Amino acid sequence: IASATGLYLAVAAAFAVVPTMPRRRWLGVSCLAGTIMLAGFDAKRGPMLAILLALFTAWLASRRFRSDTRTATTIAAAGAVTGVIAMTISLGVLTPTQIPVAGPVIGRAIATSSGATTTEDLIAANNVGIRQAMWAYALHAANESPLFGRGANHPIEVNYLGNDLSKQQIGPHNSFIGYAFYAGYPAAALVVVAFVIAFARMWRLRRVSIYAPALLGAIVAVVVTALTNVALETTYIGGPSWLILAAAVGLAGACRDRLPGTGRQQLTTSA
């Protein structure tokens, strides 16, 4: 499942980008190889977005542990690569879909129904529309039973362009809406609050422990995955997602007396 693979790679990227992280190089190499394979073979937009946002969040939050020279070098290198790619596209040497690694993902992103030649292209072209239809149905159904929802495994009764989604036994592809749909708005609110608290605590600790920026990026990856798929409802995605939140709560508890201003020594390489 591409969404699960994308989440695992995004978590690895969030840890690999933080300076002084143990086994950082091994994590970086394996994450890069996995991302290239994911982009080339699956070309899914949601997982790639989760990886990019997790990496950027962890990189931004970990600037306390990174020298200004290295930060400037990274930004300059990223700008140079972007400039070269933009120049090759503007000169007609490459089309966006021919860009190495990212080309297949761009192709799915710009796919249209009129230009679709395969069933996969047609699904990609209507992916956003299908999700919007499922979200609209789920929210409408949740409004009919706002306290307790419609119950587990309730089908998504949507017919999109002649495709009966209720026969595919799929959720609304948004876990936060899914909680409101299946269990009611109070359950969905509790889930949202849990993510907000975990993110806020890791943001406070971003200068205290190297693991806080990594967990910040991991939480962003979980949120992106949950917004675009049936993430928290499935064991192989939901299990790691809740484990990341548990790790954030545990780190916050371990570091609550070591925040700046408490007079205690700050953490750098351990929690």
N, C-alpha and C positions, 0 to 999 in steps of 0.2 A: 504494500500500500504506500503510494507516494507521500501521502500526508504524514504517515508515521515515520518514514525515512527522513523526510524533511525536518520533522521535529527533532529527531535524534541528531541530525547533522547541525541543526541550529543551536542546540544545547552545546554540542562539541565546539562549535565556532565561538560561542559566547565565552567559554572557558579558555579557548586557545588564544584569543586576542588579548587577554589580560596579562601584562608583564609579570614575570617571576612565577607564573602559575606552574606547578609541577607537571612534568611531561608535556609542556606546552608545544614543543616542536612536533612531537609524535601526534598530538591532537590536531595540529594545524595541517600536517601533511595528509593524514587520513581524512580529515574533513574536506580538504580541497579535492582529493581524489573522488570522494563520495559525491560531492556537489557536482563535479564535472559529469559523472556518470548519471546522476539524477536529472540534470539538465538535458543531457544528450538522449537518454532513453525514454524518460517520462514527460519532460517539458511541461511540468505542472507549474502554474503561476503562484498558487497559494504557498506551497512548500518553499519555492525560491524566495518569495517575499518574506517568509518567516526567517529564513537563513540570513538574508541581507539586513533585516531590521534588528535581529538578535545580535548580529556582529557589530552593527553600528552603535546600538545602545550600550553594549558592553565596552566597546572601544571608547565611546564618549565618557562613560561613567568612570573608567579606569585611568583617566588622564593624571590623577594624583600620583600614580605609580609609574608614569612614563615621562621621560625627559622631553623638554620642548624641542630639542633638535630632532629627536626621532619622530615626534608628531609632525613637524614641518616636512620632514623627508617623506613620511607616509602620504600627507596631503599632496605634496608635489608629484609623487609617483602616480597617485590616483588621477590627478589632473592631467598628467602627461599621457597616460593610457587613454583616458576619455577623449583628449584632444586628437590623438592619432586615429582612434576609431571614428570620431566625427569627421575628420578630414577625409578618410578613405570612403566614407559614405557620401560626403558632398562631392567628391571627385568621380563618383560612379564606379569606383574600384570594387566596392562591396555593397550589397543591399543589406538592410537590417537583418533579414532572415539568414544571411550568410555569415554573420559574425560568429566566430568560434565560441562554442559552449552556449552562449546566450541566444543564438539564432533560433533554435527550435522553440524556446520560450516566447520570443518576440513573435514568431509565426503564429502561435496559438493566441497571443494577445490581440493581434490585428486581424484574426480570421473573421470572415463575414459569411453569412448564410448564402449569399449569391455566389461567392467564390468557392464554396465548399465542394470538394470532389470526393470526399470519403465521409463515412459516418462519424469518424473521430473528429474531423474538421467541423462537421455540422454541430456536434455536441459542444465543441470548444467555442464556436461562434455564438451559441445560445446559452452558454454556461451561466452568464450573469442573469439573463432573463429567467432561467430555470430556478436559480437560487432566490431571486426576488419573488417569484410565484410561490415557492415553498415557504418563505419567510412570511409573506402576506397571509397565507392560509393558516400557518401555525399561530400567528398573533391573533387572527380572527377567532380561531378555535379556543385559544387561551382566554380571550375575553369572555367567552361563554361559561368558563369555569375558572375564574381568576385565582381562587384560593388553593385548589387542589389539582388543577390541570385536567388533561384528558386521559391520564393514565399511561403507564409504560407500554411501549410497542404499538401505540395508536398510529394507524397509517396516515401518511400524507396524501390526502384525497385531492390531488391536483392532476389535471389533464393538460399537458403543455404540448401544443402542436401535434396532437393526436397520440401523445405518449402518456399512458396512465401510470403515474409515479407511485400510486398506491400498491401496485403489483410488485414493485421492486423492493419493498420493505426497507426503505431508507428514511433517515431522519431529516429534519429541516436544514441540515448542513450549516448550522450555527448553534453551538452548544448553549449559549446564553439564552437564545430564543427557545432552544430545545427544552431547557429546564422549565421555562414558563409554560411551554406547550404540554409537557408531560406531567410536571409536578406543581405548577402554579407560580404566580408571581412572587410570593414570599420566598420560595426556594431559589428562584432566579436571582432575587435581590441578595440573598445570603452568599451565593456564589460570586456575584460581582463585588460585594464588600470584602470577601476573602482575598480576591485578587488585588483590590485597591490597597488593602492593609499591607499585604506582602510586598507590593511594589514600593509603597511609601517607606516601609521600614528598610528595605534594601537601599533605597535612595539616600536615606539618612546615614547609612553605614558605608556608603561608597568610598569614603576616604579612610575608613578604619580597617577594613579587611579586603584582601584581594578577591575573596569569594563573593562579596556583595555585588560588584559590577557584573561578575559572571552570572550570578543568579538573576540580576536585573534583566540581562539579555535573554536568559532562559525563560523568564516570566513573559517577556514580550513575545517570544516564540510560541509559547503556549497560548497566549491570547490570540495571536494571528491565526494559529491553527484552529482554535475553537471558534473563531469568527467565520471560518470558511469551510468547516467540515464537521462531521459527527465525532468530534474529538473526545470530549469528556464522557461520552456515552459508550466508548469502546475501551476494552481492557488494555490493549497494547498502546493506546495513546493516552487514555484517561489515567492509567496507573502511573506512568512517568510524570504526567502533568501534576497530579496531586502530590507526588513525591517531591517535585521541585518546590511547590508551595510549602510543604512540610520542612524542607531544608531551609527555606527562607525564614520560617518562624523559629526554627532551631538556632540558626545563626543570630537572629535578632535577640533571642534569649541569652545566648552566650556572650554577646557583645553589649548588652544593655548598660553595663557599668563602665564601658570603655569608650563612650562617645566623647568627642571633643568638649572640653569644659568640665569634665568630671574629675580631673586631676590624676587620672590613671594613664598608664602607658598605652598608646594606640597599638593596634595590631597591624602587622604588615604582611607577613607571609603565612600566618595561621589564624584560625578562628579562636 
